[in-house]
Amino acid sequence: MRLSEETQYVRSICLGQRESNEFPFSLPAVQSLQERLSFHPNVTYIVGENGMGKSTLLEGIAGALGINPEGGTKNFNFSSYDSHSNLQNFLKVTRGVHRPNDLFFFRAETYYNLATNIEELDREGFGPKIIDSYGGQSLHEQSHGESFFATFMYRFKGEGLYILDEPEAALSPIRQLSMLTRIHELVLEGSQLIISTHSPILMSYPDAKILQLTEKGMCDVTLEETDHYVTMKQFFDDKDRLLHHLLNR
């Protein structure tokens, strides 16, 4: 059953007091969190150009919830390179009355490290094999896109809070359409998703909230108002004209 405003797991976040205006607090998107940011009960998208703070924001939310900032669940504590900011220490998370049965932070940038950690833990042989929760096949023995999708299909199981940072990174357009179907299945199974993406295909989930990060902060937009959609539409509507200007032909 879909979550509602009464049953959603995470309602909002805001920025608490901090002593510095250095990174990440220098980011306009982070500064805008001085006013409370509310999430959609089902799907919220965080979009914007590179450098606007999408990944920083998502890793801050994950960290504030007690999830490993490099990805996975609360049970993962691997760290290949300590590059995350201290934003998590200053975020105030307003949670709903209901608690999710599952928490997972999917981060495309560090997914290889997550897959490696799973294999290392399984070699140690403590308890059931973790990889069985991901379809049973080594994530390293699949293509990048197949291993991504194995996580979405097998590891995500509904009634969960799923934070996804650029899940489309290894997905073809056809797979992105399949991902939309999977998002819908998870929503119907009582999940809440917060997704950072550059893909207009993924952003198209009906009735979702889209927050666009800019140099002025962040604002609610429709799919058609996002920079990503506008750019792609311009390209496909008049490809030759755009290429003429780009390539000086």
C-alpha positions in Angstrom: 0.0 0.0 0.0 1.3 3.5 -0.9 2.6 5.6 2.0 0.7 8.9 2.8 1.7 12.0 4.6 0.5 10.3 7.8 2.6 7.1 7.2 5.7 8.2 5.4 9.0 7.4 7.1 10.9 10.7 6.6 8.9 13.8 6.6 11.5 16.6 6.3 15.0 17.8 7.1 16.5 21.1 8.1 19.9 22.5 9.0 20.8 23.0 12.6 23.3 25.5 13.9 26.8 25.3 12.6 30.0 27.2 13.3 31.4 27.5 9.8 30.4 28.6 6.3 33.0 26.4 4.6 32.1 23.4 2.4 29.5 21.9 2.5 27.7 24.9 4.2 28.9 27.2 1.4 26.6 25.4 -1.1 23.4 27.3 -1.8 21.4 24.2 -1.6 22.6 23.4 1.9 22.1 27.0 3.0 18.5 26.8 1.8 18.0 24.0 4.4 17.8 26.6 7.1 14.1 26.4 6.0 12.6 23.0 6.4 12.7 20.7 3.3 9.7 18.4 3.1 9.7 15.1 1.2 7.0 13.4 -0.8 5.6 10.3 0.9 6.5 8.2 -2.1 9.2 9.6 -4.4 11.3 12.8 -4.2 13.9 13.6 -6.8 17.0 15.8 -6.2 18.2 17.2 -9.5 20.6 19.8 -10.8 23.9 20.4 -12.5 27.2 18.9 -11.4 28.6 20.7 -8.3 25.3 21.8 -6.9 25.5 19.4 -4.0 23.2 16.5 -4.9 25.5 13.8 -3.7 26.6 15.8 -0.7 22.9 16.3 0.3 22.1 12.6 -0.1 25.1 11.3 1.8 24.2 13.8 4.6 20.7 12.4 4.8 22.0 8.8 4.8 24.5 9.6 7.4 22.0 11.4 9.6 19.9 8.2 9.4 22.8 6.1 10.6 23.6 4.6 7.2 27.2 4.1 5.9 27.9 7.2 3.7 29.6 5.0 1.1 26.4 3.0 0.6 24.6 0.0 1.9 22.7 -0.4 5.2 23.4 0.4 8.8 25.3 -2.9 8.9 27.9 -1.8 6.5 30.9 0.1 7.9 33.5 -0.1 5.1 35.4 3.0 4.0 37.6 3.0 1.0 38.2 6.8 1.0 36.9 9.1 3.7 35.6 11.9 1.4 32.2 12.6 2.8 31.4 15.9 4.5 30.3 16.5 8.1 26.8 17.6 6.9 25.2 14.6 8.6 26.1 16.0 12.0 24.1 19.2 11.4 21.0 17.8 9.8 17.8 17.5 11.8 15.6 14.7 10.4 11.9 14.7 11.2 10.7 11.1 11.0 7.2 9.8 10.8 5.5 7.6 13.4 6.0 4.5 11.3 9.5 3.0 10.8 10.7 1.4 7.6 11.5 -2.3 7.7 14.5 -1.7 5.4 17.0 1.1 4.9 19.5 1.3 2.0 21.7 4.0 0.5 22.6 3.2 -3.1 25.5 5.2 -4.3 26.7 4.6 -7.9 30.1 6.3 -7.2 31.1 3.7 -4.6 29.0 0.7 -5.7 32.2 -1.2 -6.7 33.4 -0.9 -3.1 30.1 -2.1 -1.7 30.2 -5.2 -4.0 33.8 -5.9 -2.9 32.9 -5.6 0.8 30.0 -8.1 0.3 32.5 -10.6 -1.2 34.9 -10.1 1.6 32.3 -10.6 4.3 30.9 -13.7 2.6 34.5 -15.2 2.4 34.7 -14.8 6.2 31.7 -17.1 6.4 29.7 -15.5 9.2 26.0 -16.5 8.9 24.1 -16.7 5.6 25.8 -15.3 2.5 25.0 -11.7 1.9 25.1 -12.1 -1.9 22.0 -14.3 -1.7 20.0 -11.1 -0.9 21.3 -9.6 -4.2 20.2 -12.5 -6.5 23.0 -15.0 -5.5 25.4 -14.1 -8.3 28.6 -12.1 -7.6 28.1 -8.5 -8.4 31.6 -8.3 -9.9 30.8 -11.1 -12.3 27.9 -9.2 -13.9 28.0 -6.1 -16.1 27.8 -2.8 -14.2 24.2 -2.3 -15.3 23.2 -5.8 -14.4 24.7 -5.6 -10.9 23.0 -2.3 -10.3 19.7 -3.8 -11.4 20.2 -6.9 -9.3 20.3 -4.7 -6.2 17.1 -2.9 -7.2 15.3 -6.2 -8.0 16.5 -8.5 -5.3 17.8 -6.4 -2.4 15.0 -3.8 -2.3 12.0 -5.6 -0.8 9.4 -3.0 0.0 8.4 -1.2 3.2 11.8 0.5 2.9 13.4 3.9 2.8 15.7 3.9 -0.2 18.1 6.7 -0.9 19.5 6.4 -4.5 22.4 8.6 -5.8 22.5 8.5 -9.6 21.1 5.0 -10.0 20.9 5.5 -13.8 24.7 5.8 -14.1 25.1 2.3 -15.6 21.6 1.8 -17.0 20.7 1.9 -20.7 17.5 3.9 -21.6 15.6 0.6 -21.8 16.8 -0.3 -18.3 15.9 3.2 -17.0 12.3 2.5 -18.2 12.4 -0.8 -16.3 13.7 1.1 -13.3 10.6 3.3 -13.5 8.5 0.1 -13.2 10.6 -1.1 -10.3 10.1 2.3 -8.5 6.4 1.9 -9.0 6.4 -1.6 -7.5 8.4 -0.4 -4.5 5.9 2.5 -4.0 3.0 0.1 -4.1 4.8 -2.1 -1.5 5.0 0.8 0.9 8.4 2.3 0.2 9.6 5.9 0.2 12.4 6.8 -2.2 14.7 9.8 -2.4 16.6 9.8 -5.7 19.3 12.0 -7.2 19.4 11.7 -10.9 20.3 13.3 -14.2 17.9 11.2 -16.2 14.6 12.8 -17.4 13.3 9.3 -17.9 13.7 8.5 -14.2 12.3 11.9 -13.2 9.1 11.2 -15.0 7.4 9.1 -12.2 3.9 10.6 -11.9 3.1 12.9 -9.0 6.7 12.8 -7.6 8.3 15.9 -6.0 11.2 17.3 -8.0 13.6 19.6 -6.2 16.1 21.4 -8.5 19.4 22.6 -7.0 20.8 25.7 -8.5 23.3 28.5 -7.6 20.4 30.2 -5.9 19.4 27.3 -3.7 16.6 24.8 -4.5 13.1 25.0 -5.7 10.2 22.7 -6.6 9.8 22.3 -10.4 7.9 20.1 -12.8 9.7 17.6 -15.1 9.3 20.0 -18.1 10.9 22.8 -16.1 14.1 20.9 -15.2 17.3 21.9 -17.0 17.8 18.2 -18.0 14.5 17.9 -19.7 14.8 21.3 -21.5 18.3 20.5 -22.8 17.3 17.0 -24.1 14.2 18.4 -25.7 16.2 21.1 -27.5 18.6 18.5 -28.7 16.0 16.1 -30.1 13.7 18.9 -31.5 16.5 20.5 -33.5 19.6 18.4 -33.3 21.3 19.8 -36.5 21.0 23.4 -35.3 22.4 22.6 -31.9 25.3 20.7 -33.3 26.0 23.5 -35.7 26.5 25.9 -32.8 28.4 23.3 -30.7 30.8 22.2 -33.4 31.0 25.4 -35.4 30.0 23.6 -38.6 
